[in-house]
Every structure is written in C-alpha cells, then in structure tokens.
Amino acid sequence: MIESARKALLDWRVGAIVLGTLAAAIYWPAMNRVFAADQLWYFAEVGGHDSLALGLRHVDYALSRVYWKGDDLLFRPILFIWLAVANRLFSYHHVWWNIANLTIHIGVAVAVLRLLLAIRPSLLALPAAVLFLVLEPPM
C-alpha cells in the first residue's frame, strides 16, 4: 500500500491535479483583479487597439515604447508576445486575462514538476513545484 501511494505521488499527472487544485483554491479570489503595471502601460502604447500586428511591434518594448521610458536594458519578448496575443483574444476583459495567466502559471508549475521528476524521481518534487506555484519573488 505504501509503495502504491509512493508511485502515485511520483506520477506527474497526479501532481498536475494537485497543482491545479491548489492554484485554483489560492488564486481564484484574485481572478476579478483589474489590470496593473505592464498591462496598463501596454494598453497605453497600443492606443486601445487589439490588433495582433500592432501588439507584436512592441516585442522589444524598451526600444519601441513612448511612455514610461527608463528601463532600456529590460528585454522581455515572451511577455510582450503574450500581451499582444492576450490583447487580441480578450481585449479589456480582465477576468479572461487572469484565467489565461493562471492556466499558463499552472502549466509552468507542471513543467517544473516533470523536470524535477525527470532529473531524479523524489517525493520532494511535488512540494518543490508547489513552492514554485505559490511563492512570489521579492521585488
């Protein structure tokens, strides 16, 4: 019985269910949070349009932006590709943005879990992935 429980905990699919359930329980109250920081600045840069082509012009945001200049060394192309795609898909519907962001976050946590299990199958892989899921880096 203990061996079957250990085997289940080392299965990434069981871990994915645990991660998804925890993420939903922890983050669901925040799904109605309105836009902040990069999203607001991005909306100002695209002038309220939801064109994917216009959004993708800001992949190198430090180079292309007009407002709030100052962090010229910052290069985050994946973030701004995602902002362009999400703006095209969801426009100003912040709840859908938040659900999509949570889905991506869960997916990355599952990828971390699978990576840890591939490196070395251990019962500590799931708690490490949970920490990745719930901890916020210091600013």
MODELLER restraints for C-alpha pairs under 7 A, 6 or more apart:
rsr = mdl.restraints
at = mdl.atoms
rsr.add(forms.Gaussian(group=physical.xy_distance, feature=features.Distance(at['CA:8:A'], at['CA:14:A']), mean=6.60, stdev=0.5))
rsr.add(forms.Gaussian(group=physical.xy_distance, feature=features.Distance(at['CA:9:A'], at['CA:15:A']), mean=6.79, stdev=0.5))
rsr.add(forms.Gaussian(group=physical.xy_distance, feature=features.Distance(at['CA:9:A'], at['CA:123:A']), mean=6.70, stdev=0.5))
rsr.add(forms.Gaussian(group=physical.xy_distance, feature=features.Distance(at['CA:10:A'], at['CA:121:A']), mean=6.57, stdev=0.5))
rsr.add(forms.Gaussian(group=physical.xy_distance, feature=features.Distance(at['CA:10:A'], at['CA:122:A']), mean=6.87, stdev=0.5))
rsr.add(forms.Gaussian(group=physical.xy_distance, feature=features.Distance(at['CA:10:A'], at['CA:123:A']), mean=6.52, stdev=0.5))
rsr.add(forms.Gaussian(group=physical.xy_distance, feature=features.Distance(at['CA:12:A'], at['CA:113:A']), mean=6.81, stdev=0.5))
rsr.add(forms.Gaussian(group=physical.xy_distance, feature=features.Distance(at['CA:12:A'], at['CA:114:A']), mean=6.02, stdev=0.5))
rsr.add(forms.Gaussian(group=physical.xy_distance, feature=features.Distance(at['CA:15:A'], at['CA:126:A']), mean=6.26, stdev=0.5))
rsr.add(forms.Gaussian(group=physical.xy_distance, feature=features.Distance(at['CA:16:A'], at['CA:110:A']), mean=5.62, stdev=0.5))
rsr.add(forms.Gaussian(group=physical.xy_distance, feature=features.Distance(at['CA:19:A'], at['CA:106:A']), mean=6.76, stdev=0.5))
rsr.add(forms.Gaussian(group=physical.xy_distance, feature=features.Distance(at['CA:19:A'], at['CA:130:A']), mean=6.49, stdev=0.5))
rsr.add(forms.Gaussian(group=physical.xy_distance, feature=features.Distance(at['CA:20:A'], at['CA:106:A']), mean=6.13, stdev=0.5))
rsr.add(forms.Gaussian(group=physical.xy_distance, feature=features.Distance(at['CA:31:A'], at['CA:95:A']), mean=5.61, stdev=0.5))
rsr.add(forms.Gaussian(group=physical.xy_distance, feature=features.Distance(at['CA:31:A'], at['CA:98:A']), mean=5.51, stdev=0.5))
rsr.add(forms.Gaussian(group=physical.xy_distance, feature=features.Distance(at['CA:31:A'], at['CA:99:A']), mean=6.55, stdev=0.5))
rsr.add(forms.Gaussian(group=physical.xy_distance, feature=features.Distance(at['CA:32:A'], at['CA:95:A']), mean=5.37, stdev=0.5))
rsr.add(forms.Gaussian(group=physical.xy_distance, feature=features.Distance(at['CA:34:A'], at['CA:94:A']), mean=5.80, stdev=0.5))
rsr.add(forms.Gaussian(group=physical.xy_distance, feature=features.Distance(at['CA:35:A'], at['CA:94:A']), mean=6.51, stdev=0.5))
rsr.add(forms.Gaussian(group=physical.xy_distance, feature=features.Distance(at['CA:45:A'], at['CA:65:A']), mean=6.43, stdev=0.5))
rsr.add(forms.Gaussian(group=physical.xy_distance, feature=features.Distance(at['CA:45:A'], at['CA:66:A']), mean=6.87, stdev=0.5))
rsr.add(forms.Gaussian(group=physical.xy_distance, feature=features.Distance(at['CA:46:A'], at['CA:54:A']), mean=6.82, stdev=0.5))
rsr.add(forms.Gaussian(group=physical.xy_distance, feature=features.Distance(at['CA:46:A'], at['CA:55:A']), mean=6.53, stdev=0.5))
rsr.add(forms.Gaussian(group=physical.xy_distance, feature=features.Distance(at['CA:50:A'], at['CA:87:A']), mean=5.53, stdev=0.5))
rsr.add(forms.Gaussian(group=physical.xy_distance, feature=features.Distance(at['CA:50:A'], at['CA:88:A']), mean=4.84, stdev=0.5))
rsr.add(forms.Gaussian(group=physical.xy_distance, feature=features.Distance(at['CA:50:A'], at['CA:91:A']), mean=6.09, stdev=0.5))
rsr.add(forms.Gaussian(group=physical.xy_distance, feature=features.Distance(at['CA:51:A'], at['CA:88:A']), mean=5.99, stdev=0.5))
rsr.add(forms.Gaussian(group=physical.xy_distance, feature=features.Distance(at['CA:52:A'], at['CA:84:A']), mean=5.58, stdev=0.5))
rsr.add(forms.Gaussian(group=physical.xy_distance, feature=features.Distance(at['CA:52:A'], at['CA:85:A']), mean=6.25, stdev=0.5))
rsr.add(forms.Gaussian(group=physical.xy_distance, feature=features.Distance(at['CA:52:A'], at['CA:88:A']), mean=5.69, stdev=0.5))
rsr.add(forms.Gaussian(group=physical.xy_distance, feature=features.Distance(at['CA:55:A'], at['CA:84:A']), mean=4.51, stdev=0.5))
rsr.add(forms.Gaussian(group=physical.xy_distance, feature=features.Distance(at['CA:56:A'], at['CA:81:A']), mean=6.11, stdev=0.5))
rsr.add(forms.Gaussian(group=physical.xy_distance, feature=features.Distance(at['CA:56:A'], at['CA:84:A']), mean=5.93, stdev=0.5))
rsr.add(forms.Gaussian(group=physical.xy_distance, feature=features.Distance(at['CA:58:A'], at['CA:64:A']), mean=5.69, stdev=0.5))
rsr.add(forms.Gaussian(group=physical.xy_distance, feature=features.Distance(at['CA:58:A'], at['CA:80:A']), mean=6.59, stdev=0.5))
rsr.add(forms.Gaussian(group=physical.xy_distance, feature=features.Distance(at['CA:59:A'], at['CA:77:A']), mean=4.89, stdev=0.5))
rsr.add(forms.Gaussian(group=physical.xy_distance, feature=features.Distance(at['CA:59:A'], at['CA:80:A']), mean=5.28, stdev=0.5))
rsr.add(forms.Gaussian(group=physical.xy_distance, feature=features.Distance(at['CA:59:A'], at['CA:81:A']), mean=6.03, stdev=0.5))
rsr.add(forms.Gaussian(group=physical.xy_distance, feature=features.Distance(at['CA:60:A'], at['CA:75:A']), mean=6.38, stdev=0.5))
rsr.add(forms.Gaussian(group=physical.xy_distance, feature=features.Distance(at['CA:60:A'], at['CA:77:A']), mean=6.06, stdev=0.5))
rsr.add(forms.Gaussian(group=physical.xy_distance, feature=features.Distance(at['CA:62:A'], at['CA:71:A']), mean=6.61, stdev=0.5))
rsr.add(forms.Gaussian(group=physical.xy_distance, feature=features.Distance(at['CA:62:A'], at['CA:72:A']), mean=4.90, stdev=0.5))
rsr.add(forms.Gaussian(group=physical.xy_distance, feature=features.Distance(at['CA:62:A'], at['CA:74:A']), mean=6.38, stdev=0.5))
rsr.add(forms.Gaussian(group=physical.xy_distance, feature=features.Distance(at['CA:62:A'], at['CA:75:A']), mean=6.82, stdev=0.5))
rsr.add(forms.Gaussian(group=physical.xy_distance, feature=features.Distance(at['CA:63:A'], at['CA:72:A']), mean=6.99, stdev=0.5))
rsr.add(forms.Gaussian(group=physical.xy_distance, feature=features.Distance(at['CA:86:A'], at['CA:97:A']), mean=6.64, stdev=0.5))
rsr.add(forms.Gaussian(group=physical.xy_distance, feature=features.Distance(at['CA:90:A'], at['CA:96:A']), mean=6.36, stdev=0.5))
rsr.add(forms.Gaussian(group=physical.xy_distance, feature=features.Distance(at['CA:90:A'], at['CA:97:A']), mean=6.46, stdev=0.5))
rsr.add(forms.Gaussian(group=physical.xy_distance, feature=features.Distance(at['CA:109:A'], at['CA:129:A']), mean=5.74, stdev=0.5))
rsr.add(forms.Gaussian(group=physical.xy_distance, feature=features.Distance(at['CA:109:A'], at['CA:132:A']), mean=6.54, stdev=0.5))
rsr.add(forms.Gaussian(group=physical.xy_distance, feature=features.Distance(at['CA:109:A'], at['CA:133:A']), mean=5.81, stdev=0.5))
rsr.add(forms.Gaussian(group=physical.xy_distance, feature=features.Distance(at['CA:112:A'], at['CA:129:A']), mean=6.08, stdev=0.5))
rsr.add(forms.Gaussian(group=physical.xy_distance, feature=features.Distance(at['CA:113:A'], at['CA:125:A']), mean=5.95, stdev=0.5))
rsr.add(forms.Gaussian(group=physical.xy_distance, feature=features.Distance(at['CA:113:A'], at['CA:126:A']), mean=6.17, stdev=0.5))
rsr.add(forms.Gaussian(group=physical.xy_distance, feature=features.Distance(at['CA:113:A'], at['CA:129:A']), mean=5.31, stdev=0.5))
rsr.add(forms.Gaussian(group=physical.xy_distance, feature=features.Distance(at['CA:116:A'], at['CA:125:A']), mean=5.64, stdev=0.5))
rsr.add(forms.Gaussian(group=physical.xy_distance, feature=features.Distance(at['CA:117:A'], at['CA:125:A']), mean=6.20, stdev=0.5))
